[in-house]
């Protein structure tokens, strides 16, 4: 069963990010991350998920080098490189999805 959490990174620019999600992510997790520009409706009465909206925007935004990790004091988590190709920081929304663990490993080469 997959689980997803939506995270707003306020005033984000290119660089390494880390998100700890103890009890859900460990060093063997398979994780996919989607990213886009975002806005927050500060007047929303329905909680953070309803308040965060993804927008298309003009900036190219990429997620690279996704690496799940085990307990580093905050439970398991994921670090990744967020690439924001824009001349100033932007609000960026990521959907971090943890899917079923890999069934097996194969070494090629």
MDTraj code that builds the backbone (N, CA, C; nanometers):
import mdtraj as md
import numpy as np

residues = "UNK UNK UNK UNK UNK UNK UNK UNK UNK UNK UNK UNK UNK UNK UNK UNK UNK UNK UNK UNK UNK UNK UNK UNK UNK UNK UNK UNK UNK UNK UNK UNK UNK UNK UNK UNK UNK UNK UNK UNK UNK UNK UNK UNK UNK UNK UNK UNK UNK UNK UNK UNK UNK UNK UNK UNK UNK UNK UNK UNK UNK UNK UNK UNK UNK UNK UNK UNK UNK UNK UNK UNK UNK UNK UNK UNK UNK UNK UNK UNK UNK UNK UNK UNK UNK UNK UNK UNK UNK UNK UNK UNK UNK UNK UNK UNK UNK UNK UNK UNK UNK UNK UNK UNK UNK UNK UNK UNK UNK".split()
xyz = np.array([
    [0.0840, -0.1172, 0.0000],
    [0.0000, 0.0000, 0.0000],
    [0.0891, 0.1243, 0.0000],
    [0.0613, 0.2170, -0.0875],
    [0.1419, 0.3389, -0.0926],
    [0.0846, 0.4440, 0.0027],
    [0.1738, 0.5344, 0.0452],
    [0.1347, 0.6470, 0.1294],
    [0.1998, 0.7721, 0.0736],
    [0.1263, 0.8827, 0.0743],
    [0.1765, 1.0086, 0.0193],
    [0.1546, 1.1210, 0.1192],
    [0.2549, 1.2085, 0.1280],
    [0.2410, 1.3294, 0.2085],
    [0.2777, 1.4487, 0.1207],
    [0.2004, 1.5558, 0.1316],
    [0.2263, 1.6779, 0.0551],
    [0.3013, 1.7756, 0.1445],
    [0.4144, 1.8268, 0.0932],
    [0.5002, 1.9165, 0.1711],
    [0.5215, 2.0459, 0.0935],
    [0.4984, 2.1585, 0.1596],
    [0.5249, 2.2900, 0.1005],
    [0.6603, 2.3393, 0.1503],
    [0.7486, 2.3723, 0.0571],
    [0.8804, 2.4279, 0.0880],
    [0.8729, 2.5775, 0.0548],
    [0.8607, 2.6607, 0.1552],
    [0.8467, 2.8050, 0.1341],
    [0.9806, 2.8664, 0.0927],
    [0.9751, 2.9559, -0.0051],
    [1.0940, 3.0273, -0.0523],
    [1.2088, 2.9328, -0.0837],
    [1.1804, 2.8291, -0.1605],
    [1.2803, 2.7267, -0.1924],
    [1.3645, 2.7681, -0.3125],
    [1.4911, 2.7347, -0.3039],
    [1.5815, 2.7478, -0.4174],
    [1.6512, 2.6134, -0.4331],
    [1.7347, 2.6008, -0.5335],
    [1.8024, 2.4740, -0.5590],
    [1.8886, 2.4341, -0.4395],
    [1.8838, 2.3061, -0.4068],
    [1.9668, 2.2552, -0.2989],
    [1.9106, 2.1267, -0.2417],
    [1.9856, 2.0687, -0.1487],
    [1.9454, 1.9448, -0.0832],
    [1.8330, 1.9713, 0.0151],
    [1.7346, 1.8826, 0.0172],
    [1.6235, 1.8867, 0.1117],
    [1.6187, 1.7530, 0.1848],
    [1.5642, 1.7540, 0.3045],
    [1.5436, 1.6314, 0.3810],
    [1.4056, 1.6377, 0.4438],
    [1.3350, 1.5247, 0.4388],
    [1.2058, 1.5151, 0.5060],
    [1.2022, 1.3848, 0.5834],
    [1.1867, 1.3936, 0.7144],
    [1.1768, 1.2750, 0.7986],
    [1.0307, 1.2352, 0.8137],
    [1.0052, 1.1042, 0.7960],
    [0.8702, 1.0505, 0.8121],
    [0.8846, 0.9173, 0.8838],
    [0.9105, 0.9271, 1.0133],
    [0.9358, 0.8097, 1.0961],
    [0.8196, 0.7116, 1.0939],
    [0.8526, 0.5841, 1.0892],
    [0.7518, 0.4793, 1.0860],
    [0.6983, 0.4496, 0.9473],
    [0.7320, 0.5341, 0.8492],
    [0.6860, 0.5144, 0.7118],
    [0.8038, 0.4902, 0.6188],
    [0.9108, 0.5701, 0.6329],
    [1.0272, 0.5592, 0.5453],
    [1.1422, 0.4953, 0.6225],
    [1.2118, 0.4027, 0.5562],
    [1.3389, 0.3513, 0.6086],
    [1.4367, 0.3414, 0.4923],
    [1.5566, 0.2924, 0.5189],
    [1.6613, 0.2910, 0.4164],
    [1.6279, 0.2017, 0.2970],
    [1.5306, 0.1127, 0.3093],
    [1.4934, 0.0236, 0.1987],
    [1.3678, 0.0680, 0.1256],
    [1.3121, 0.1828, 0.1611],
    [1.1882, 0.2304, 0.0989],
    [1.2094, 0.2656, -0.0476],
    [1.1044, 0.2479, -0.1261],
    [1.1000, 0.2947, -0.2650],
    [1.0147, 0.4213, -0.2630],
    [1.0738, 0.5321, -0.3125],
    [1.0090, 0.6624, -0.3001],
    [1.0053, 0.7331, -0.4346],
    [0.8918, 0.7939, -0.4647],
    [0.8770, 0.8792, -0.5827],
    [0.8358, 1.0177, -0.5335],
    [0.8924, 1.1213, -0.5956],
    [0.8622, 1.2582, -0.5539],
    [0.8234, 1.3407, -0.6759],
    [0.7069, 1.4041, -0.6687],
    [0.6612, 1.4974, -0.7716],
    [0.6762, 1.6384, -0.7148],
    [0.7088, 1.7357, -0.8001],
    [0.7282, 1.8729, -0.7533],
    [0.6672, 1.9723, -0.8508],
    [0.6159, 2.0822, -0.7961],
    [0.5636, 2.1919, -0.8774],
    [0.5624, 2.3181, -0.7925],
    [0.5387, 2.4302, -0.8570],
    [0.5188, 2.5527, -0.7801],
    [0.3903, 2.5378, -0.7003],
    [0.3795, 2.6148, -0.5934],
    [0.2616, 2.6030, -0.5094],
    [0.2238, 2.7334, -0.4425],
    [0.1015, 2.7371, -0.3942],
    [0.0503, 2.8502, -0.3177],
    [-0.0233, 2.7948, -0.1960],
    [-0.0322, 2.8793, -0.0925],
    [-0.1035, 2.8410, 0.0288],
    [-0.2202, 2.9363, 0.0491],
    [-0.3381, 2.8800, 0.0717],
    [-0.4558, 2.9586, 0.1068],
    [-0.4559, 2.9725, 0.2583],
    [-0.4045, 3.0838, 0.3074],
    [-0.3909, 3.1021, 0.4518],
    [-0.5254, 3.1133, 0.5225],
    [-0.6327, 3.1342, 0.4475],
    [-0.7653, 3.1444, 0.5075],
    [-0.8409, 3.0119, 0.5087],
    [-0.7776, 2.9039, 0.4655],
    [-0.8455, 2.7749, 0.4600],
    [-0.8805, 2.7255, 0.5999],
    [-1.0016, 2.6773, 0.6142],
    [-1.0480, 2.6227, 0.7420],
    [-1.0358, 2.4709, 0.7466],
    [-0.9840, 2.4112, 0.6403],
    [-0.9874, 2.2652, 0.6268],
    [-0.8515, 2.1997, 0.6437],
    [-0.7556, 2.2682, 0.7044],
    [-0.6258, 2.2090, 0.7327],
    [-0.5245, 2.2285, 0.6222],
    [-0.3998, 2.1887, 0.6500],
    [-0.2895, 2.2138, 0.5570],
    [-0.3056, 2.1492, 0.4197],
    [-0.3585, 2.0260, 0.4124],
    [-0.3705, 1.9608, 0.2822],
    [-0.4620, 2.0398, 0.1900],
    [-0.5739, 2.0855, 0.2401],
    [-0.6675, 2.1639, 0.1591],
    [-0.6114, 2.3019, 0.1265],
    [-0.5234, 2.3537, 0.2116],
    [-0.4703, 2.4885, 0.1926],
    [-0.3590, 2.4942, 0.0878],
    [-0.2929, 2.3814, 0.0604],
    [-0.1807, 2.3794, -0.0335],
    [-0.2318, 2.3456, -0.1734],
    [-0.2036, 2.4335, -0.2688],
    [-0.2425, 2.4097, -0.4087],
    [-0.1185, 2.4029, -0.4957],
    [-0.1184, 2.3102, -0.5898],
    [-0.0094, 2.3016, -0.6870],
    [-0.0460, 2.3869, -0.8070],
    [0.0529, 2.4601, -0.8600],
    [0.0307, 2.5425, -0.9777],
    [0.1368, 2.5112, -1.0819],
    [0.1048, 2.5385, -1.2074],
    [0.2001, 2.5081, -1.3149],
    [0.3184, 2.6025, -1.3117],
    [0.2962, 2.7303, -1.3061],
    [0.4055, 2.8269, -1.3015],
    [0.4936, 2.8215, -1.4250],
    [0.5942, 2.9086, -1.4296],
    [0.6860, 2.9156, -1.5430],
    [0.8218, 2.8532, -1.5149],
    [0.8509, 2.8249, -1.3896],
    [0.9836, 2.7756, -1.3524],
    [0.9951, 2.6248, -1.3738],
    [1.1033, 2.5801, -1.4392],
    [1.1316, 2.4366, -1.4425],
    [1.1764, 2.3915, -1.3024],
    [1.1129, 2.2873, -1.2513],
    [1.1443, 2.2343, -1.1184],
    [1.1660, 2.0842, -1.1315],
    [1.2781, 2.0358, -1.0763],
    [1.3153, 1.8950, -1.0868],
    [1.3478, 1.8389, -0.9493],
    [1.3308, 1.7087, -0.9348],
    [1.3765, 1.6366, -0.8162],
    [1.4786, 1.5347, -0.8628],
    [1.5955, 1.5343, -0.7980],
    [1.7041, 1.4448, -0.8384],
    [1.7652, 1.3787, -0.7150],
    [1.8352, 1.2696, -0.7387],
    [1.9159, 1.2036, -0.6350],
    [1.8353, 1.1713, -0.5088],
    [1.7241, 1.1017, -0.5264],
    [1.6382, 1.0640, -0.4145],
    [1.7052, 0.9518, -0.3355],
    [1.7210, 0.9727, -0.2026],
    [1.7874, 0.8724, -0.1191],
    [1.7133, 0.8554, 0.0134],
    [1.6425, 0.7427, 0.0271],
    [1.5812, 0.7161, 0.1571],
    [1.6889, 0.6812, 0.2593],
    [1.6606, 0.7108, 0.3860],
    [1.7570, 0.6774, 0.4915],
    [1.6824, 0.6263, 0.6135],
    [1.7559, 0.5555, 0.6957],
    [1.7011, 0.5025, 0.8199],
    [1.7008, 0.6080, 0.9282],
    [1.6885, 0.5628, 1.0505],
    [1.6768, 0.6508, 1.1658],
    [1.8044, 0.7321, 1.1871],
    [1.7935, 0.8630, 1.1659],
    [1.9040, 0.9548, 1.1925],
    [1.8662, 1.0475, 1.3081],
    [1.7926, 0.9943, 1.4033],
    [1.7490, 1.0739, 1.5165],
    [1.6072, 1.1265, 1.5031],
    [1.5524, 1.1263, 1.3799],
    [1.4163, 1.1750, 1.3589],
    [1.3299, 1.0717, 1.2917],
    [1.3672, 0.9448, 1.3053],
    [1.2968, 0.8408, 1.2315],
    [1.3524, 0.8354, 1.0911],
    [1.3036, 0.7451, 1.0114],
    [1.3484, 0.7351, 0.8726],
    [1.3014, 0.8549, 0.7931],
    [1.3674, 0.8764, 0.6795],
    [1.3295, 0.9895, 0.5960],
    [1.3876, 0.9778, 0.4578],
    [1.3779, 1.0863, 0.3839],
    [1.4297, 1.0897, 0.2478],
    [1.5006, 1.2229, 0.2255],
    [1.6172, 1.2159, 0.1611],
    [1.6820, 1.3386, 0.1172],
    [1.6854, 1.3367, -0.0348],
    [1.6811, 1.4557, -0.0930],
    [1.6779, 1.4681, -0.2383],
    [1.7279, 1.6062, -0.2767],
    [1.7675, 1.6188, -0.4035],
    [1.8121, 1.7479, -0.4536],
    [1.6961, 1.8113, -0.5282],
    [1.6547, 1.9287, -0.4824],
    [1.5479, 2.0049, -0.5477],
    [1.6124, 2.1084, -0.6379],
    [1.5862, 2.0996, -0.7675],
    [1.6407, 2.1938, -0.8661],
    [1.5304, 2.2907, -0.9051],
    [1.5483, 2.4188, -0.8731],
    [1.4521, 2.5238, -0.9070],
    [1.5222, 2.6194, -1.0026],
    [1.4901, 2.6098, -1.1300],
    [1.5549, 2.6943, -1.2305],
    [1.4782, 2.8254, -1.2450],
    [1.5042, 2.9166, -1.1503],
    [1.4398, 3.0470, -1.1484],
    [1.5342, 3.1439, -1.0805],
    [1.5180, 3.2733, -1.1064],
    [1.6136, 3.3718, -1.0544],
    [1.5842, 3.4173, -0.9114],
    [1.4815, 3.3640, -0.8494],
    [1.4509, 3.3951, -0.7098],
    [1.3825, 3.2744, -0.6462],
    [1.3848, 3.2650, -0.5142],
    [1.3197, 3.1511, -0.4475],
    [1.1693, 3.1475, -0.4757],
    [1.1144, 3.0264, -0.4778],
    [0.9724, 3.0048, -0.5036],
    [0.9141, 2.9125, -0.3979],
    [0.7828, 2.9190, -0.3806],
    [0.7151, 2.8187, -0.2998],
    [0.6997, 2.6938, -0.3858],
    [0.7510, 2.5813, -0.3358],
    [0.7491, 2.4558, -0.4104],
    [0.6738, 2.3515, -0.3280],
    [0.5866, 2.2775, -0.3954],
    [0.5116, 2.1691, -0.3335],
    [0.5688, 2.0371, -0.3819],
    [0.5954, 1.9457, -0.2886],
    [0.6354, 1.8103, -0.3262],
    [0.5324, 1.7126, -0.2726],
    [0.5005, 1.6134, -0.3537],
    [0.4230, 1.4981, -0.3091],
    [0.5224, 1.3840, -0.2956],
    [0.5457, 1.3395, -0.1727],
    [0.6409, 1.2323, -0.1448],
    [0.5605, 1.1043, -0.1262],
    [0.5803, 1.0102, -0.2188],
    [0.5049, 0.8847, -0.2166],
    [0.5967, 0.7687, -0.1853],
    [0.5606, 0.6923, -0.0848],
    [0.6330, 0.5711, -0.0464],
    [0.5492, 0.4535, -0.0937],
    [0.6078, 0.3690, -0.1777],
    [0.5354, 0.2541, -0.2334],
    [0.5861, 0.1252, -0.1694],
    [0.5291, 0.0132, -0.2098],
    [0.5729, -0.1155, -0.1563],
    [0.7229, -0.1324, -0.1761],
    [0.7891, -0.2051, -0.0856],
    [0.9343, -0.2238, -0.0982],
    [0.9703, -0.3040, -0.2228],
    [1.0932, -0.2870, -0.2688],
    [1.1416, -0.3633, -0.3845],
    [1.1333, -0.5124, -0.3539],
    [1.0973, -0.5914, -0.4534],
    [1.0827, -0.7359, -0.4346],
    [1.2159, -0.8086, -0.4360],
    [1.3121, -0.7573, -0.5138],
    [1.4426, -0.8204, -0.5200],
    [1.5441, -0.7209, -0.5758],
    [1.6707, -0.7532, -0.5664],
    [1.7766, -0.6693, -0.6216],
    [1.8535, -0.7453, -0.7275],
    [1.9009, -0.6750, -0.8279],
    [1.9785, -0.7328, -0.9369],
    [2.0998, -0.6455, -0.9612],
    [2.2168, -0.7058, -0.9746],
    [2.3387, -0.6322, -1.0073],
    [2.3715, -0.6587, -1.1534],
    [2.3816, -0.5530, -1.2338],
    [2.4086, -0.5646, -1.3768],
    [2.5450, -0.5054, -1.4030],
    [2.6225, -0.5714, -1.4854],
    [2.7494, -0.5136, -1.5263],
    [2.8604, -0.5948, -1.4835],
])
top = md.Topology()
chain = top.add_chain()
for i, resn in enumerate(residues, 1):
    res = top.add_residue(resn, chain, resSeq=i)
    for name in ("N", "CA", "C"):
        top.add_atom(name, md.element.get_by_symbol(name[0]), res)
traj = md.Trajectory(xyz[None], top)
